[in-house]
């Protein structure tokens, strides 16, 4: 071990002596000094302790909270990683359930008529823990959707929401516009020409919203059916088509941060739903919330609950929900809602 220079030793001794003298002076002043001196010393000690707590314990404390909008949120990557580790365990459990009830996906009954204790949706739980605040925006019942981290988009200038379907209730779109300063919402439906009254009745929201009479399809058949890529190119945001939805993005980050999707399974067998679902997972989408559409089930008494609203977060890329980069550094914060 190399010897410590004598000069450094002398400096350390002097600093140690000064620190000891200062400590004893503080104790003496605190015991016998005036009240003001005691208050000042107590405040200094409190500030030092708080700074030490912030420096040493902050990462561990924030790990248990879902919020974190500040660019300095150092635990966000850790929370995303921890949520993904849990989700991978659920994927293994899915394979175990398929093996027990199949043993292959094509042999599994999506809606068993015997006493089997599962349904189609038990194979696809919303098991990913979103690293931010999860909340339902829009009307209760029809119209509302579950979102994650909306507070991170409040001041984002490059925020875009593409909305397809549900033209009669636009409370979700109105909530996004009201809760953010710059987000733009583009609505689409093949059977109507405008948003619902929730957006139309508020003049200050109109300039950030546009509506086009068309539906989303796997190929362009204008004017009523358009692909997502052609719509985005028309709006000024060009990237590869999501056709067939997610196959092209198995090895690339998807061009949006979140997806709210109403899934109609109907009579689809498990193996077909699984094949499509794994495309989403392979592209980086993780479900963080699921809400069965019990209104449909109630209206159509006797029908199976085959419609579920899922909310997905994209764990890849540098968008606002998984990255702390500023708006200038990160990608466009695009959001897609499809009902």
C-alpha positions as CSV (number, residue, x, y, z in Angstrom):
1,X,0.0,0.0,0.0
2,X,1.6,3.4,-1.0
3,X,2.5,5.8,1.8
4,X,0.2,8.8,2.3
5,X,2.2,12.1,1.8
6,X,2.8,14.0,5.0
7,X,1.2,17.2,3.7
8,X,-2.1,15.4,3.2
9,X,-1.8,14.0,6.7
10,X,-1.3,17.4,8.2
11,X,-4.2,18.9,6.2
12,X,-6.5,16.1,7.5
13,X,-5.4,16.7,11.1
14,X,-6.1,20.4,10.8
15,X,-9.6,19.7,9.3
16,X,-10.3,17.1,12.0
17,X,-9.3,19.6,14.7
18,X,-11.5,22.4,13.1
19,X,-14.4,20.0,12.8
20,X,-14.1,18.9,16.5
21,X,-13.8,22.5,17.7
22,X,-16.8,23.5,15.6
23,X,-18.8,20.6,17.0
24,X,-18.0,21.5,20.6
25,X,-18.8,25.1,20.0
26,X,-22.2,24.2,18.6
27,X,-22.9,22.0,21.6
28,X,-21.8,24.7,24.0
29,X,-23.9,27.4,22.2
30,X,-26.9,25.1,22.0
31,X,-26.8,24.4,25.7
32,X,-26.1,27.9,27.0
33,X,-26.7,30.2,24.1
34,X,-29.7,32.3,23.3
35,X,-32.9,30.8,21.7
36,X,-32.1,32.3,18.3
37,X,-28.7,30.5,18.2
38,X,-30.4,27.2,19.2
39,X,-33.0,27.6,16.4
40,X,-30.2,28.3,13.8
41,X,-28.2,25.3,14.9
42,X,-31.3,23.0,14.9
43,X,-32.2,24.2,11.4
44,X,-28.7,23.5,10.1
45,X,-28.7,20.0,11.6
46,X,-32.2,19.3,10.1
47,X,-31.1,20.5,6.7
48,X,-28.0,18.3,6.8
49,X,-30.0,15.2,7.8
50,X,-32.6,15.8,5.1
51,X,-29.9,16.1,2.5
52,X,-28.3,12.9,3.7
53,X,-31.7,11.1,3.6
54,X,-32.3,12.4,0.0
55,X,-28.9,11.3,-1.2
56,X,-28.9,7.8,0.3
57,X,-32.6,6.8,0.5
58,X,-34.4,8.6,-2.4
59,X,-33.9,5.8,-5.1
60,X,-35.3,3.1,-2.7
61,X,-38.3,5.2,-1.7
62,X,-39.3,6.2,-5.2
63,X,-39.1,2.6,-6.3
64,X,-42.4,1.9,-4.6
65,X,-44.3,4.8,-6.2
66,X,-45.9,4.8,-9.7
67,X,-45.4,8.5,-10.3
68,X,-42.4,10.4,-11.4
69,X,-42.6,13.2,-13.9
70,X,-39.3,14.9,-13.2
71,X,-36.5,14.4,-15.8
72,X,-34.2,13.4,-12.9
73,X,-36.4,10.4,-12.0
74,X,-33.5,7.9,-11.9
75,X,-35.6,4.9,-10.9
76,X,-37.9,4.9,-14.0
77,X,-35.7,2.4,-15.9
78,X,-35.6,0.2,-12.8
79,X,-39.4,0.2,-12.4
80,X,-39.9,-0.7,-16.1
81,X,-37.3,-3.5,-15.7
82,X,-38.9,-4.8,-12.6
83,X,-42.4,-4.8,-14.2
84,X,-41.0,-6.7,-17.2
85,X,-39.5,-9.3,-15.0
86,X,-42.9,-9.9,-13.4
87,X,-44.6,-10.0,-16.8
88,X,-42.2,-12.7,-18.0
89,X,-43.3,-14.8,-15.1
90,X,-46.9,-14.4,-16.2
91,X,-45.9,-15.5,-19.7
92,X,-44.5,-18.7,-18.2
93,X,-47.7,-19.2,-16.3
94,X,-49.7,-18.8,-19.5
95,X,-47.8,-21.7,-21.1
96,X,-48.4,-23.8,-18.0
97,X,-52.1,-23.1,-18.2
98,X,-52.1,-24.0,-21.9
99,X,-50.3,-27.3,-21.2
100,X,-52.8,-28.2,-18.4
101,X,-55.9,-27.4,-20.5
102,X,-54.7,-28.4,-24.0
103,X,-51.9,-29.4,-24.0
104,X,-51.6,-27.3,-27.3
105,X,-53.3,-24.0,-28.0
106,X,-55.5,-25.4,-30.7
107,X,-56.9,-28.0,-28.2
108,X,-57.8,-25.4,-25.6
109,X,-61.5,-24.4,-25.5
110,X,-61.7,-20.6,-25.3
111,X,-65.0,-20.8,-23.4
112,X,-65.3,-24.2,-21.9
113,X,-68.8,-25.5,-21.3
114,X,-67.7,-28.0,-18.6
115,X,-66.5,-27.1,-15.1
116,X,-63.1,-25.9,-16.2
117,X,-62.1,-22.9,-14.1
118,X,-60.8,-20.5,-16.8
119,X,-62.0,-18.5,-19.8
120,X,-60.3,-17.0,-22.8
121,X,-59.3,-13.8,-20.9
122,X,-57.4,-15.7,-18.2
123,X,-54.7,-16.4,-20.7
124,X,-54.2,-12.6,-21.2
125,X,-54.1,-10.9,-17.9
126,X,-53.2,-7.2,-17.7
127,X,-50.1,-8.1,-15.6
128,X,-47.7,-5.3,-16.5
129,X,-47.3,-2.8,-13.7
130,X,-47.3,0.7,-15.3
131,X,-44.5,2.8,-13.8
132,X,-46.7,5.9,-13.5
133,X,-50.2,6.9,-12.2
134,X,-52.9,4.7,-13.8
135,X,-56.3,6.4,-14.1
136,X,-59.5,6.2,-16.0
137,X,-60.4,9.3,-18.0
138,X,-63.6,10.1,-19.8
139,X,-67.1,9.1,-18.8
140,X,-67.9,6.2,-16.6
141,X,-69.4,3.4,-18.6
142,X,-69.1,3.9,-22.4
143,X,-66.4,6.4,-23.5
144,X,-63.8,6.2,-20.8
145,X,-60.4,4.5,-21.0
146,X,-57.6,3.6,-18.7
147,X,-54.4,5.4,-19.3
148,X,-50.9,5.5,-17.7
149,X,-48.8,8.6,-17.0
150,X,-51.1,11.2,-18.5
151,X,-49.4,13.7,-16.1
152,X,-46.1,13.3,-18.1
153,X,-47.8,14.7,-21.2
154,X,-49.1,17.9,-19.6
155,X,-46.3,20.1,-21.0
156,X,-45.2,18.0,-24.0
157,X,-45.4,19.9,-27.3
158,X,-45.0,16.8,-29.5
159,X,-48.0,14.8,-28.2
160,X,-50.5,13.3,-30.7
161,X,-53.5,11.0,-30.1
162,X,-55.1,9.0,-32.9
163,X,-58.6,8.0,-32.0
164,X,-60.7,5.5,-34.0
165,X,-64.3,4.6,-33.3
166,X,-66.9,5.7,-30.6
167,X,-67.9,8.9,-32.3
168,X,-71.0,9.4,-30.2
169,X,-69.0,9.8,-26.9
170,X,-65.8,11.8,-27.1
171,X,-65.3,12.3,-23.3
172,X,-62.0,10.4,-23.5
173,X,-60.7,12.8,-26.2
174,X,-62.0,15.8,-24.4
175,X,-60.3,14.7,-21.2
176,X,-56.9,14.4,-23.0
177,X,-57.3,17.9,-24.5
178,X,-58.3,19.4,-21.2
179,X,-55.6,17.8,-19.1
180,X,-52.8,18.7,-21.5
181,X,-51.5,22.0,-23.0
182,X,-50.4,20.9,-26.4
183,X,-51.7,17.4,-27.3
184,X,-53.5,17.1,-30.6
185,X,-56.3,14.6,-31.1
186,X,-57.1,13.2,-34.6
187,X,-60.5,11.4,-34.6
188,X,-61.7,8.9,-37.3
189,X,-64.9,7.0,-37.9
190,X,-66.3,5.7,-41.2
191,X,-69.9,6.6,-40.3
192,X,-69.8,10.2,-38.9
193,X,-68.2,13.5,-39.7
194,X,-67.2,14.9,-36.2
195,X,-66.4,14.3,-32.6
196,X,-69.2,14.0,-30.0
197,X,-70.5,17.0,-28.0
198,X,-67.8,16.7,-25.4
199,X,-65.2,18.2,-27.8
200,X,-67.5,20.2,-30.1
201,X,-69.0,22.2,-27.2
202,X,-65.7,23.6,-26.0
203,X,-64.4,26.2,-28.3
204,X,-60.9,26.3,-26.8
205,X,-60.3,22.6,-27.6
206,X,-61.3,22.7,-31.3
207,X,-58.0,24.0,-32.6
208,X,-56.2,21.0,-31.2
209,X,-58.6,18.4,-32.6
210,X,-59.5,17.3,-36.2
211,X,-61.9,14.6,-37.4
212,X,-61.9,12.6,-40.6
213,X,-64.7,10.3,-41.9
214,X,-62.8,7.1,-42.4
215,X,-62.1,3.8,-40.7
216,X,-58.9,1.9,-40.0
217,X,-58.1,-1.0,-42.3
218,X,-55.2,-3.2,-43.3
219,X,-55.0,-1.6,-46.8
220,X,-56.0,1.8,-48.3
221,X,-59.5,1.8,-49.9
222,X,-60.3,5.5,-50.0
223,X,-62.3,7.4,-49.0
224,X,-63.7,5.3,-46.2
225,X,-60.9,2.9,-45.3
226,X,-57.3,3.9,-44.6
227,X,-54.2,2.4,-43.2
228,X,-52.6,3.9,-40.1
229,X,-49.4,4.8,-42.0
230,X,-51.3,6.7,-44.8
231,X,-53.2,8.7,-42.2
232,X,-50.0,9.6,-40.3
233,X,-48.3,10.5,-43.5
234,X,-51.2,12.8,-44.3
235,X,-50.9,14.4,-40.8
236,X,-47.2,15.0,-41.2
237,X,-46.0,12.0,-39.2
238,X,-44.6,9.3,-41.5
239,X,-43.4,5.9,-40.5
240,X,-43.9,2.3,-41.6
241,X,-47.4,0.8,-41.7
242,X,-48.7,-1.3,-38.9
243,X,-49.9,-4.0,-41.3
244,X,-50.5,-6.6,-40.3
245,X,-50.5,-4.3,-37.3
246,X,-47.3,-5.3,-35.5
247,X,-45.3,-7.8,-37.6
248,X,-43.0,-5.2,-39.0
249,X,-42.0,-4.0,-35.5
250,X,-40.7,-7.2,-34.0
251,X,-37.2,-5.8,-33.9
252,X,-38.0,-2.1,-33.9
253,X,-39.7,0.2,-31.4
254,X,-43.3,0.9,-32.2
255,X,-44.0,4.5,-33.2
256,X,-46.3,5.2,-30.3
257,X,-46.2,5.0,-26.5
258,X,-49.6,3.7,-25.6
259,X,-52.5,1.8,-27.1
260,X,-56.1,1.6,-25.8
261,X,-57.8,-1.1,-27.7
262,X,-61.3,-2.6,-27.5
263,X,-60.9,-6.3,-28.4
264,X,-63.8,-8.3,-29.8
265,X,-62.9,-11.9,-29.5
266,X,-66.3,-13.2,-30.6
267,X,-66.0,-16.8,-31.7
268,X,-62.2,-16.7,-32.2
269,X,-60.4,-19.8,-30.9
270,X,-57.6,-19.5,-28.4
271,X,-54.8,-20.4,-30.8
272,X,-55.8,-17.5,-33.2
273,X,-56.1,-15.0,-30.4
274,X,-52.8,-16.1,-28.9
275,X,-51.1,-15.8,-32.3
276,X,-52.3,-12.2,-32.6
277,X,-51.6,-11.4,-29.0
278,X,-48.0,-12.5,-29.3
279,X,-47.5,-10.2,-32.2
280,X,-48.3,-7.3,-29.8
281,X,-46.0,-8.7,-27.1
282,X,-43.2,-9.3,-29.7
283,X,-43.5,-5.6,-30.7
284,X,-43.0,-4.4,-27.1
285,X,-46.6,-3.9,-26.0
286,X,-47.5,-4.8,-22.4
287,X,-51.1,-4.7,-21.0
288,X,-51.4,-2.7,-17.8
289,X,-55.2,-2.7,-17.5
290,X,-58.2,-4.6,-18.7
291,X,-61.9,-3.7,-18.4
292,X,-64.6,-6.2,-19.6
293,X,-67.4,-4.6,-21.6
294,X,-70.2,-5.7,-19.3
295,X,-72.6,-3.2,-20.9
296,X,-72.6,-5.3,-24.1
297,X,-73.0,-8.4,-22.0
298,X,-76.0,-6.9,-20.1
299,X,-77.7,-5.7,-23.3
300,X,-77.2,-9.0,-25.1
301,X,-78.3,-11.3,-22.3
302,X,-77.0,-14.9,-22.7
303,X,-74.0,-13.9,-24.8
304,X,-70.4,-14.5,-23.6
305,X,-68.3,-11.5,-22.3
306,X,-66.2,-11.5,-25.5
307,X,-65.4,-7.8,-25.5
308,X,-62.7,-6.3,-23.3
309,X,-61.0,-2.9,-23.3
310,X,-57.2,-3.3,-22.9
311,X,-54.7,-0.6,-22.3
312,X,-51.1,-1.3,-23.4
313,X,-47.8,0.5,-22.8
314,X,-44.9,0.3,-25.2
315,X,-41.7,-0.6,-23.3
316,X,-39.4,0.1,-26.2
317,X,-38.1,3.4,-27.6
318,X,-37.5,6.7,-26.0
319,X,-41.0,8.1,-25.5
320,X,-42.3,9.9,-22.4
321,X,-43.7,6.8,-20.6
322,X,-40.4,4.9,-20.4
323,X,-37.8,7.6,-20.8
324,X,-36.8,10.7,-18.9
325,X,-35.4,12.5,-22.0
326,X,-36.7,16.0,-22.7
327,X,-39.2,16.6,-25.6
328,X,-36.3,17.8,-27.8
329,X,-34.3,14.6,-27.2
330,X,-37.1,12.0,-27.2
331,X,-39.5,10.7,-29.8
332,X,-42.9,12.0,-30.6
333,X,-45.3,11.0,-27.8
334,X,-48.0,9.3,-29.9
335,X,-51.1,7.7,-28.4
336,X,-53.6,5.4,-30.2
337,X,-57.1,4.7,-29.0
338,X,-59.1,2.2,-31.1
339,X,-62.7,1.1,-30.2
